[in-house]
Amino acid sequence: MQILNPSRWYLHPVFIFGCSIFALAVFLVLTVGLYMEIRSALEIIILKFHIDPHSIFPSKTGMTILALSLLIFVVMAGLFLAFIYYQKTMNLFRLQHNFIYNFTHELKTPVTSLRIYLETFIRHPMEPSDVKKYSENMLKDVARLTENIDRILNLARIESQNFGSKVTRDSLVTLVEEFCQKNASMFRNLDIRIENPSGGRFEYPVNLFLFEILLMNIVSNAVKYNESDAPELTIEFKSFLQKVTIDFIDNGIGVDRGEAKKIFRKFYQAADRDSASCSTNGSGLGLYLVSSIAMIHGWRASVTSEGKGKGAKFTITIPRASIASVREKKIWKRLKKSGFWS
């Protein structure tokens, strides 16, 4: 544990790595320098005593020096790659630590709230209106707990490729419309508009379970990370020559340009989401699930924003592919490994 979090500066991996590189570099310089000095001295002796140079400097000497130099270069490159791997590992460790802390808080807060409400019901007589109000708050806490638990379970399913749902070839427009209708009560404060200017059906192979997780996370973010009095979300289907895109355009808190790619990483939480007006800090898994699900289907997830407070546009890019194309066959094969044919 001292290596991961050293208390002394000279035990820090960065310092050790720097010293190792410096030592190797000095070794290489000294070796070459010493060789050149010895060679110069030998050349003087050769000229003085008229000795055959080939007997002193074999032709493979240069190759030996070159081979040693290459070996030292390989060692230095290995150390450098090990350092990069260590840095990435430490970064993942920090993200996991933050996730555990935040997730524990996300679980503890609603549990504590539920306990307070239940103790209030037991100890104090209450009016029916108060009972109804507190019961509604308890249901919100239960929904919050369920959402967090579902995200962990969904993450485990995706990373183990155990999706356990049907694979179907259906219209993406129809699936989005059915999802919004089925979950209208969850997003009743969000004004959702679905636009399809081209009128296309956009039929693609889809794992229903995964696609609904993708939609749930994007739509939920439009509500949770929104400071507007009237949250809005426009879902727009666009058709291009080589691709189809689904744009999810909200009027939320937006995304900084520097975080546009980072927010799809596992456990990553954007700085803007620490706003006091946001109802939750999140778990850092929602957009990672979106990106992973898009990748499983052969799609790509991206985000653009004009800046903080100016909303964000999450885009799912779907490459066009014929039914008989090799790429689509691979998508079907990958999706069918853990699902059922519909």
Residue pairs with C-beta under 8 A, 6 or more apart in sequence:
2 11
3 11
3 13
4 90
4 93
6 12
6 13
9 15
13 83
13 86
14 83
17 79
17 83
20 79
21 76
21 79
21 80
24 72
24 75
24 76
24 79
25 76
27 72
28 69
28 72
31 68
32 65
32 69
35 65
39 57
42 56
42 57
43 53
45 51
46 53
46 56
92 266
92 267
95 265
95 266
95 267
95 268
95 284
96 267
98 267
98 269
98 284
99 267
99 283
99 284
99 285
102 269
102 281
102 282
102 283
102 284
103 148
103 152
103 283
105 281
106 144
106 148
106 280
106 281
106 283
107 145
107 148
109 144
110 141
110 142
110 144
110 145
111 141
111 145
113 137
113 138
113 141
114 138
114 141
114 142
117 134
117 137
117 138
120 126
120 134
121 131
121 134
126 134
144 280
147 220
148 283
151 283
151 285
151 286
151 289
152 285
154 213
154 289
155 285
155 288
155 289
157 163
157 164
158 210
158 289
158 292
158 293
158 296
159 292
161 337
161 338
162 338
163 207
163 209
163 210
163 335
163 338
163 339
164 209
164 338
164 339
165 207
165 208
165 209
165 210
165 339
165 340
166 207
166 208
166 209
166 339
166 340
166 341
166 342
167 205
167 206
167 207
167 208
167 332
167 335
167 336
167 339
167 340
167 341
167 342
168 205
168 206
168 208
168 342
169 203
169 204
169 205
169 206
170 203
170 206
171 201
171 202
171 203
172 201
172 202
172 203
172 204
172 206
172 237
172 246
172 318
173 194
173 196
173 200
173 201
173 202
173 237
174 201
175 206
175 208
175 211
176 194
176 215
176 235
176 246
177 194
179 212
179 215
179 216
180 187
180 192
180 194
180 219
180 235
183 216
183 219
187 219
187 223
189 223
189 231
190 219
190 222
190 223
190 231
190 232
190 233
191 230
191 231
191 232
191 233
192 219
192 232
192 233
192 234
192 235
193 232
193 233
193 234
193 235
194 235
194 236
194 237
195 234
195 235
195 236
195 237
196 236
196 237
197 236
197 237
197 238
198 237
198 238
198 239
200 237
200 239
200 244
202 237
202 239
202 244
202 318
204 297
204 318
205 297
205 328
205 331
205 332
205 335
206 297
206 335
207 296
207 297
207 335
207 339
208 342
209 339
210 293
210 296
210 297
211 293
211 297
213 289
213 293
214 289
214 290
214 293
214 294
214 316
217 286
217 287
217 289
217 290
218 248
218 290
218 314
219 233
219 248
220 286
221 250
221 252
221 286
221 287
221 314
222 231
222 232
222 233
222 248
222 250
222 252
223 231
224 278
224 279
224 280
224 282
225 252
225 253
225 272
225 273
225 275
225 278
226 250
226 251
226 252
226 253
227 252
227 253
227 275
227 277
227 278
227 309
228 251
228 252
231 250
231 251
231 252
232 250
232 251
233 248
233 249
233 250
234 247
234 248
234 249
234 250
235 246
235 247
235 248
235 249
236 246
236 247
236 249
237 244
237 245
237 246
238 244
238 245
238 246
238 247
241 320
242 319
242 320
243 317
243 318
243 319
243 320
244 317
244 318
244 320
245 315
245 316
245 317
245 318
246 315
246 316
246 318
247 313
247 314
247 315
248 313
248 314
248 315
248 316
249 311
249 312
249 313
250 311
250 312
250 313
251 311
252 311
252 312
253 272
253 273
253 275
253 278
253 308
253 309
254 272
254 305
254 306
254 307
254 308
254 309
254 310
254 311
254 312
255 263
255 270
255 272
255 303
255 305
255 312
256 270
256 271
256 272
256 305
256 307
256 308
257 305
257 307
259 270
259 271
259 272
260 302
260 303
260 304
260 305
262 268
262 270
263 270
263 287
263 303
264 287
264 288
264 290
264 291
264 301
264 303
265 288
266 284
266 285
266 288
267 283
267 284
267 285
267 288
268 284
268 287
268 288
269 281
269 282
269 284
272 308
273 281
273 282
274 281
287 301
290 301
290 314
291 301
294 300
294 301
294 316
295 301
296 334
296 335
297 318
297 331
297 335
298 318
298 319
298 321
298 327
298 328
298 330
298 331
299 316
299 317
299 318
299 319
300 316
300 317
301 314
301 315
301 316
301 317
302 314
302 315
302 317
303 312
303 313
303 314
303 315
304 312
304 313
304 315
305 311
305 312
305 313
319 327
321 327
321 328
321 331
322 328
